[in-house]
Amino acid sequence: APYLVFLGVFLTFAALPFSSTLVAQNLNIGVLYVLSVTSLVVVGILMSGWASNNKWSLLGGMRAAAQIVSYEIPASLAVLPVVLTAGSLSMQEVIRAQGGMPWEWNLFAQPALFVCFFIFFISALAEGNRTPFDLPEAESELVSGYNTEYSGMRFGLFCFAEFSHMVSVCAVATVLFLGGWSGPVLPGFIWFFIKVYGLILMMMWFR
């Protein structure tokens, strides 16, 4: 179960373009691929809660699965206008449809996309079980949720997957709404990491 959770998060990085050339695989259905592989996480979390033979873990796993599945729908619908605007499911094409300056980003291009960014970002918080959507790991009710019975490296994989998920959803948000690697003067990958880092800081501030 921990390996499946980690795999679901780790596979998203294969299609993420860190610059115009720095991308593992430039898929022509990159957006669809990212939305698909993240659904593996649900299976791993549900398995981890069930396999623990602990009622708190099972409740945490079921809560996490219900939360991830329910927030996957608004996140996918928020991505749809971006895909329609760019006219492609390729992440590189979505970036090229935007410009390097902030007023050229999808975030500020039109009011509908501005709203879509916040819907996507809030859904991403919920999918990653981050505060204020940390019901699956509610310490006051469920001890530690689906990972109660885990220790050592397997527990470490759950934590690593959670923080990797933060990076991956912030990277996807950067690609879709903040112009990805495009920007003036500095190299593309530096712009990409600055934007991703800013969104991660926002997530941490909420917590």
C-alpha positions as CSV (number, residue, x, y, z in Angstrom):
1,A,0.0,0.0,0.0
2,P,2.7,2.6,0.8
3,Y,4.5,1.8,-2.4
4,L,1.3,2.2,-4.4
5,V,0.6,5.6,-2.8
6,F,4.2,6.7,-3.5
7,L,4.0,5.4,-7.1
8,G,0.8,7.3,-7.9
9,V,2.4,10.6,-6.8
10,F,5.9,9.8,-8.3
11,L,4.5,9.0,-11.8
12,T,3.1,12.5,-12.2
13,F,6.6,13.9,-12.4
14,A,7.2,12.0,-15.7
15,A,5.0,14.4,-17.7
16,L,5.8,17.7,-15.8
17,P,7.9,20.1,-18.0
18,F,10.4,21.8,-15.8
19,S,11.7,23.8,-18.8
20,S,11.2,23.8,-22.6
21,T,13.7,20.9,-22.8
22,L,13.8,19.5,-19.3
23,V,10.9,17.0,-19.3
24,A,11.0,13.2,-18.9
25,Q,8.2,12.5,-21.5
26,N,6.4,15.2,-23.4
27,L,3.0,13.5,-23.7
28,N,0.4,14.9,-26.1
29,I,-2.2,13.9,-23.4
30,G,-0.1,15.1,-20.4
31,V,-2.9,16.8,-18.5
32,L,-5.1,13.6,-18.8
33,Y,-2.2,11.4,-17.7
34,V,-1.5,13.5,-14.6
35,L,-5.2,13.4,-13.6
36,S,-5.3,9.6,-14.2
37,V,-2.2,8.4,-12.3
38,T,-3.0,10.4,-9.2
39,S,-6.1,8.2,-8.8
40,L,-3.8,5.3,-7.9
41,V,-3.2,7.1,-4.5
42,V,-6.9,6.4,-3.5
43,V,-6.4,2.6,-3.9
44,G,-3.1,2.6,-1.9
45,I,-4.7,4.7,1.0
46,L,-7.8,2.4,1.1
47,M,-5.5,-0.7,1.1
48,S,-3.3,0.7,3.9
49,G,-6.3,1.4,6.2
50,W,-7.9,-2.0,5.5
51,A,-4.7,-4.0,5.8
52,S,-3.9,-2.6,9.2
53,N,-6.7,-4.5,10.9
54,N,-7.4,-1.4,13.0
55,K,-10.8,0.3,13.0
56,W,-9.3,3.8,13.2
57,S,-7.0,3.1,10.3
58,L,-9.9,1.7,8.3
59,L,-12.1,4.8,9.1
60,G,-9.2,7.1,8.1
61,G,-8.6,5.2,4.9
62,M,-12.3,5.3,3.9
63,R,-12.4,9.0,4.8
64,A,-9.3,9.7,2.7
65,A,-10.7,7.7,-0.3
66,A,-14.0,9.5,-0.1
67,Q,-12.4,12.9,0.1
68,I,-9.9,12.3,-2.7
69,V,-12.5,11.0,-5.1
70,S,-15.0,13.8,-4.3
71,Y,-12.5,16.6,-4.8
72,E,-11.0,15.0,-8.0
73,I,-14.2,16.0,-9.9
74,P,-14.0,19.8,-9.2
75,A,-10.2,19.7,-9.8
76,S,-10.8,18.0,-13.2
77,L,-13.6,20.5,-14.1
78,A,-11.4,23.4,-13.2
79,V,-8.7,22.1,-15.6
80,L,-11.2,21.8,-18.5
81,P,-11.4,25.6,-19.4
82,V,-7.5,25.7,-19.5
83,V,-7.4,22.8,-21.9
84,L,-10.1,24.4,-24.1
85,T,-8.3,27.8,-24.1
86,A,-4.9,26.1,-25.0
87,G,-6.6,23.8,-27.5
88,S,-4.4,20.9,-26.4
89,L,-3.9,18.3,-23.6
90,S,-0.1,18.6,-23.9
91,M,1.5,20.5,-20.9
92,Q,4.1,22.1,-23.1
93,E,1.4,23.5,-25.4
94,V,-0.6,24.8,-22.4
95,I,2.5,26.7,-21.4
96,R,3.2,28.0,-24.9
97,A,-0.4,29.3,-25.1
98,Q,0.5,31.6,-22.2
99,G,3.2,34.3,-22.1
100,G,6.1,35.0,-19.8
101,M,4.5,38.1,-18.2
102,P,1.9,37.8,-15.3
103,W,-0.8,39.5,-17.3
104,E,-0.4,36.8,-20.0
105,W,-0.9,33.9,-17.6
106,N,-4.2,32.0,-17.6
107,L,-4.7,33.2,-14.0
108,F,-5.2,36.7,-15.2
109,A,-6.3,36.1,-18.8
110,Q,-10.0,36.0,-18.0
111,P,-12.2,35.9,-14.9
112,A,-13.4,32.3,-15.5
113,L,-9.8,31.0,-15.4
114,F,-9.1,33.1,-12.3
115,V,-12.0,31.3,-10.5
116,C,-10.8,28.0,-11.9
117,F,-7.4,28.5,-10.3
118,F,-8.8,28.8,-6.8
119,I,-11.2,25.8,-7.3
120,F,-8.2,23.7,-8.5
121,F,-5.9,24.9,-5.6
122,I,-8.6,24.2,-2.9
123,S,-9.3,20.8,-4.5
124,A,-5.5,20.1,-4.5
125,L,-5.4,21.0,-0.7
126,A,-8.2,18.5,-0.1
127,E,-6.7,15.8,-2.2
128,G,-3.4,16.1,-0.3
129,N,-5.2,15.9,3.0
130,R,-3.7,19.3,3.9
131,T,-5.2,21.6,6.5
132,P,-8.1,22.6,6.7
133,F,-9.1,19.3,4.9
134,D,-7.1,16.9,7.2
135,L,-10.1,14.8,8.2
136,P,-8.5,11.5,7.2
137,E,-5.7,12.1,9.7
138,A,-7.7,13.9,12.4
139,E,-5.5,13.2,15.5
140,S,-8.4,14.0,17.9
141,E,-10.6,11.3,16.5
142,L,-8.6,8.8,14.5
143,V,-5.2,8.7,16.2
144,S,-3.2,9.2,13.0
145,G,-5.7,7.9,10.4
146,Y,-4.8,5.4,7.7
147,N,-1.1,5.2,8.7
148,T,-1.6,4.5,12.4
149,E,-0.1,0.9,12.3
150,Y,2.9,1.8,10.0
151,S,6.4,2.6,11.1
152,G,9.9,2.8,9.7
153,M,10.4,3.1,5.9
154,R,6.8,2.3,5.1
155,F,5.6,5.2,7.3
156,G,8.3,7.3,5.7
157,L,6.9,6.5,2.2
158,F,3.5,7.9,3.3
159,C,5.1,11.1,4.5
160,F,7.3,11.3,1.4
161,A,4.3,10.8,-0.8
162,E,2.3,13.5,1.0
163,F,5.1,16.1,0.5
164,S,5.8,15.0,-3.1
165,H,2.0,15.4,-3.7
166,M,2.3,19.0,-2.6
167,V,5.2,19.6,-5.1
168,S,3.3,17.8,-7.9
169,V,0.0,19.7,-7.5
170,C,1.8,23.0,-7.2
171,A,3.8,22.2,-10.4
172,V,0.6,21.3,-12.2
173,A,-1.1,24.5,-11.0
174,T,2.0,26.4,-12.3
175,V,1.8,24.8,-15.7
176,L,-1.9,25.3,-16.1
177,F,-2.3,28.8,-14.6
178,L,1.0,30.6,-14.0
179,G,2.8,30.2,-17.3
180,G,5.0,27.2,-16.3
181,W,8.6,27.8,-17.2
182,S,8.1,30.9,-19.3
183,G,9.5,34.2,-17.9
184,P,11.9,37.0,-18.8
185,V,15.7,37.0,-18.3
186,L,16.2,33.9,-16.1
187,P,16.3,30.3,-17.4
188,G,13.0,28.5,-17.6
189,F,13.6,25.9,-14.9
190,I,14.4,28.7,-12.4
191,W,11.1,30.5,-13.1
192,F,9.3,27.1,-12.8
193,F,10.8,26.4,-9.3
194,I,10.2,30.0,-8.1
195,K,6.5,29.7,-9.0
196,V,6.2,26.2,-7.5
197,Y,8.0,27.2,-4.4
198,G,5.6,30.2,-4.0
199,L,2.5,27.9,-4.1
200,I,4.1,25.4,-1.7
201,L,4.7,28.3,0.8
202,M,1.0,29.3,0.4
203,M,0.0,25.7,1.4
204,M,2.3,25.7,4.4
205,W,1.0,29.1,5.6
206,F,-2.5,27.6,5.5
207,R,-1.4,24.9,7.8
